[in-house]
């Protein structure tokens, strides 16, 4: 995608190879975003199990695979390389058929779609916060890519 190349080109002059240590805000924003991404993925897994509409099921699966898994993997790799421990997350939800759950005890398709939209919008907001509070160019680049992935999803 050419937009990713453009973002990389914008940040490239500021990545001169000499990295300052991450500051506290950068670490907390990256750490918090990783935890939020993992939580969003659990919601998508639950939504996939409960969704009745096949199109919504496919959207939930696509968003998870093309947006949230790549974001999670990039954040984990970056934090690991910087020596920052990962936040504790919950395990993945198994795929199953949970149609026997009563209507009042689960989200319906419209509520799940609204929750997914809300999570994408909040992800853009938190990534923008992380971008504005970044000192290092490589951290700013990560948050810029996240914003682009979530807005083009």
Secondary structure, 3 states (H helix, E strand, C coil): CHHHHHHHHHHHCCCCCCCCCCCHHHHHHHHHHHHHHHHHHHHHHHHHHHCCCHHHHHHHHHHHHHHHHHHHHHHHHHHHHHCCCCCCCCCCCCCCCCCCCCHHHCCCHHHHHHHHHHHHHHHHHHHHHHHHCCCCHHHHHHHHHHHHHHHCC
